[in-house]
Amino acid sequence: MKKDKKTLPEGVPAENVYENTHVLLYVFYAIAVASVVLLLVNQ
């Protein structure tokens, strides 16, 4: 799924193309799920 430099908009470097999910995204999802669980348990 690698993009060519030709298909990128002008001014967008090739380094800005991400092919994998960032680790922080998983961390934020885990925090969100944990906070909902804590809200439900502490009712």
C-alpha positions as CSV (number, residue, x, y, z in Angstrom):
1,M,0.0,0.0,0.0
2,K,3.0,2.3,-0.5
3,K,2.1,5.5,-2.3
4,D,4.2,7.0,-5.0
5,K,5.5,10.5,-4.7
6,K,3.6,11.3,-7.9
7,T,0.3,10.5,-6.3
8,L,0.8,12.7,-3.2
9,P,-0.4,16.3,-3.3
10,E,2.1,19.0,-3.9
11,G,4.0,20.0,-0.7
12,V,3.3,16.7,1.2
13,P,6.5,14.8,1.8
14,A,6.6,11.0,1.5
15,E,7.4,10.7,5.2
16,N,3.8,11.8,6.0
17,V,2.3,8.6,4.6
18,Y,1.6,6.1,7.4
19,E,1.0,2.5,6.7
20,N,0.6,1.2,10.2
21,T,-1.6,2.3,13.1
22,H,0.3,4.4,15.6
23,V,0.9,3.0,19.1
24,L,-0.6,6.0,20.8
25,L,-3.9,5.2,19.1
26,Y,-4.1,1.9,20.9
27,V,-3.2,3.6,24.2
28,F,-6.0,6.2,23.8
29,Y,-8.5,3.5,23.0
30,A,-7.4,1.5,26.1
31,I,-7.8,4.6,28.3
32,A,-11.2,5.3,26.8
33,V,-12.4,1.8,27.4
34,A,-11.0,1.7,30.9
35,S,-12.7,5.0,31.8
36,V,-16.1,3.8,30.6
37,V,-15.6,0.6,32.6
38,L,-14.7,2.6,35.7
39,L,-17.8,4.8,35.2
40,L,-20.1,1.8,34.9
41,V,-18.5,-0.1,37.9
42,N,-18.7,2.9,40.3
43,Q,-22.4,3.7,39.8
